Amino acid sequence: MKRRTFVGLAASAAVMPALPAVAQAYPWKPERPVTIIVPWAAGGSTDQMARVLAAELESELGQRFVVVNQPGASGSIGTRNALEAPRDGYTWAAGAAVDVGTYKVLGLLDTMLSDWHLFFAVANVSVISVNPTTPFRDFGQLLDALKTRGDSIPVATAGLSSAGHNMMEMIRAAVPELKYRHVTYEGGNPAVVATVAGETQAVAQLLVEMTEMIRGNRLRPLVALSDKPVTLAGFGEIPPITRWVPGMVAPVNYFGIWIPKGAPEPVVRTMSMVWDRRIANSEALKAYAANRSAVFTPLHGEEAYKGAMQMVTRTAWLYHDAGKTKLSPDSVGIARP
C-alpha cells in the first residue's frame, strides 16, 4: 500500500479496515506521521534508499513515513536534528553508518554508532568516474595523473566523511604520492551532476548515485572500491581497485535508518519485528539493489553494529593518520585495526 492510497475519504474508507489488523501484530502503532531525516540532498544514495524504505514501512504499519532532506556539514546537521528531537519514536535519521560512526572524531557532531538503534537495508559500492571529455580511459591513467599533477585535478565528493572522500583517502593512504583537489557538494547527487556538467573532471561517490549517468554515457566509470569486478546492469563490469592497488581493503559500507536511543521500547521492538518480517523479504528493496548494483543487507541490532564498526574503525584511523581528526579514535573507544 503506497502513500497515495490515503488520498480522499472514499479511498481511506476502502483501505483502512485492513490496516489495523496489520498494525495490531506489533507492539507499537504510530498514531501520526513519522519523519525520516535524510541529511543529504535529494536524489543521492541515502535519499533513494530512504524513500524505498518509507514506502515499505507505510504499507506495513499503516501510517505515513515522511522523508525530509536536511543537507549540510557532511550530513551532520540533519543527523543532529534527529538526535535532538523528542525521543518519542517519531523522528529518525538515515544515511551511511560510517558517517555517524566518525562524526565525533572529526569534530562534526558529538555522537557515535552506540547512540542509535541501527536498521540497515543495503550496502553500497564506491566508484570513481570521470567526465567522458577527459583523456582518462582507465584508472591507471587517472592514477598516474594524480601522482604527477593531482593538485590540478578536481575530484567531486559529497564532502568530508562522505563515501567518495573516504575512497579517495583510502587510495591516498595506499599511494602516498597521490594528490587531488577536493571539491565538495551537499550530497552525492550534486557531486555527480557537477562532474557531468564539467565543473570537475572526476567524481568519487557511490555507484547507486551514478548508475543512470553511466548508462547514458554521461560518465565513464574507471574503478570500484572492491576486490573483484562490479557488474552494473545495462553497462557491464567496473574493474576493482585491487587491479592497480593490490591488497587494498574494501570494507562494507552499510546504509539504513536509525532511531536515537531513548526512544520508547515498543518502537524499537516493532522496528526489529518489521525488519525481520517485511524488510528482509522486500521485493522493492531487492529490485532497487539489483538495479543499482548495491547489496541487499537487511540487518539490525548487534549484527548491524558489529558489521558497521569494521568500516568505522578503518575510516576513523584513516582520517586520524591523515591529520583530519579533532580527537584520536582510541580516545573514544575505537581501537586501531
N, C-alpha and C positions, 0 to 999 in steps of 0.2 A: 504494500500500500504506500503510495508516494504522497508527497506533501500536497499536491493539487487535489487529492481526494477530500480535503477538508473545506473546499470552496462551496459555499451555499448550504442553506438549511436542508434542502431536499437531499443533497449528496450526503450530508452528515447523518441524516436520519437513516439513509440506506446502509451506511457502512459502520456507524458507531456501535451497533449491538455486538459486533464481533470483537471489538477492541477490548472491552473489559475482561472477556474470557481469557485473552492472551495475557493482558497485564496482570491479572489476578494470580497467575502462576509464579509471579515474582514478589519478593518482599517489599519492593518499592514501586509505586506507580506515579510518575511525575504528574503533578497537578497543573503545571504551566510549562511553557516552552523552556527548553534547556539551551543555553548558549555555549557554543564551542568556539573559543577564540583561536583563530589562525594568526600567528604573529608574523606573517609574511604576506606579500602582495597576492592578489587574486591570480589564479592560473598556474601557480607553481605547484611543486610536488605535494606540499602539505595541504594546500587548498584542494587539489584534486582528490587526494585520499580522504580528507575530512568530509567532503560532500558525498562521496560514495558511502562512507560510514554513517553519516547523518541520515541518509535515506533508509539504510538498513535498520537503524535504531528507531526511527519514526514508525516503520512498519511493525517492529516487534513490540514497542511499548505504547503505541497509540497516542503519541504526543509529538509536537514539533521539536526538532533539533536545529537551531539556527546557527549557521556558520557566519562568523563576523571576522573580517580581516582587520588586523591592527598591526601593520608593519612598523619597523623601526628598531635601530640599535641591535642589529643581528638577531632579531626575534625576541629580545629581552623585554621590550616594552609590553607587548601583548601578553607574554608569559607572566610578567609582574602583575598585570591587571587581573589575570586569572588567580594568581596566588593571593592577591589582596582582596578579592571578592569575598562575600559572606560564604562560610563553609557549610552551605545548605544543600550542596549537590546539584545546583542549577547553573554553575559556571565552571567549564572545563577548559583545558588548553590542548593544542595539537602541535605536532612537529616531529623533529628528529630527536631521539633520546640523547644523542651525543651533544646536542646544543644545551639541553637542560643540565646534562652532567658536567659541562665545562664552564658554564656561566660564572660560577663562583671563583674559580682560579683565574679567569680572565678579568675579573672585577666588574662584570656587567650586571650581575644580579646575585643576591645572597640566597641561593637555593642549590640543591643537589638532587640527584635521582631519588634518594631516600625520602625526600619530602613529598613524593607523589605516588599514587596508585597508578601503575602503568598498564596500558592495554594497547598492544601492537597489532597492526594489520598487515604491513608489508615491510620488506627490506629493499632498499634502493641501491642501485649501482651508479657510481660517479663516472663521468666521461669528460674528456677534453675534445671539443670540436672547434673547427675554425671556419671563418667565412670562406666560401668557395673561391673568392677572388684572390686569396692569399696564395703564395707559392708552395705551401706546405702540403705535400701529398701523403705523408705518413708521419707518425710520431717521431721517428728518428730524425727527420728533417727539422721538425719544430724543436726537438731536444737540443740539437746542435746549435740552432739559432739562440735558444735560451741560454746556452752556455757561453756564447760569444758576444751577444748583444741583447741580452734579456731585458736590460733596463729600458730599452726602446720598444718592447713588445707588450702592448696592453692585453691583460687577461681579465675578463669579466667574471665576477662571482657574486653571490648574494651577501657577501660581507664576512667580517670576522666571525669565525666559528661555523660558517656555512659548510656544506658538504664539499663545494668546489674549492673553498680556501683550504679545507682540511687536505684535500687531494693534492693541491699544489705544494703545501708544506710537507706532506709525506714524501713527495718526489724530491723536493729540495733537500730534505734531510738525508735522502739516499744519494743524491747527486749534489754535493756541496757547492760546486762551481755554478750551479744553475741560479739565474735571477729572472725576475719578471716584474712588470709594472702592474700592480694590483689595482683594478678599477672596481669599486663596489656599487651594488644596487640594492634596492629594498626587497629583493626576492629573486628566486631563480628565474621566473618568467621574464622580468625586466632585464636580467642579465643576458638571457638568451636572445631576446628581441634586440638588444643593443648590438650584439655581435652580428645578427642577421642584417641589421641596418648599417653595419660598417663602423660603428663607434669604436669597437675593439676588434682586434684580429682573431682572438680566441676566447672561448668561454669554458670554464670548468664548473660544471654543475651536475645535476642528476639526469640520467638518461630519460626518466619519465617527463622531464621538462623540455626535452629536445626532440622527442620522437617525431612529431608532425613536421618540424623544420628539417629533420634529417630525411624523412620520407619524401619531402617536397624538394629535395636537393638545394635547400637554402642554408644548410650547414653540412660540413664534412666531418664526420666523427673520426678521430685519429686513434684513441686509446681508451680502454676502460680500466678502472681500478679493480682488477680481478686477476686471478692466477690462471684463468682459462678464457678463451674467446666467449664473448657475449653475443647471442643472436637476437637481433631486433626484427620482429615480424614485419614483412614488407620492405626490408632493406637488406639484411644479411648479417654477416659476422663483423664485430668490432674487436680488434686484437687486444690482448691483455697487456697490462703494464709490464709484466714479467718478461715479455719478449725483449724489452730494452733495459729494464732494471731488474735483473734476476734476483730472486729471493725476497722481493718486496712483499710485505704482509698487507693483506687487504681485509681488515675486519668487517663484520656485518654492520650495516647502517640501518637500524630499525626506526620505523615511523609509526605513529599511532596517536592516541589521545590519552590524557592523564587527568586525574582528579586530585586536587590537593588533599593531603592527609588532614584529617579533622572533619571531613565530610561525614554525614550520618552513615553508620554501618550498613543499614539496609540498601543504601545507594550503591555502595561498593560491592556488596554481595550480589545485588541484582545485576550489576555490570559483569561480574565474573560469570554468572549464570548465562547471561546473554552471549558472552564471548564463546562459551562452550557450546551453547545450543544453536545460535544463529550465525555469529561471525565466523566460527570455524567451518561452517558449511555454506558460506555466502558465495553464490554463483556470480553475483555482481562484482565482488572483490577479486574472485579468481579471474574473471574476464578482464578486469582492469589491469591486474598484474600481468597477465599473459600478453595483453595488447601493448603494454609499456615496458616489457622486459624487467618488471620488478619480481620479487619473490614473495609469494603468499605466506605470511608468518603470523597467524592468529595466536599470539602468546599473551599471557597476563600473569600477574603475581610474581612470585620468586623466580620463576623460569625466565620471565621477561627481564627482570632486574639483572640477573646473572649474565644473560646474553648481552645486554646493552653495556654492562660495565667493561666488557672486553675492549670495545671501541673507545669508550670514555677514557679508560686508563691510558691507552696508547696515544690518544689525541691530547689529553691533558699534559702528558710528559713531552709530547712533540712540541706543543706550544711553549712549554717551560724551557726546553732546551734551545728554542729559537729566541728566547728573551721576550716573549709576548704575554706572559702571565703576570698578574699582580700578587698572586700567592703561589707558593710551592705546592704541587699536588699532594705531597706527603703530609703537609700541614693540615689538610682537610680529609685525611684518611685514604688517599689514593696512592697506593704503593707503586713504585716503579716496576714495570713488567720485566 
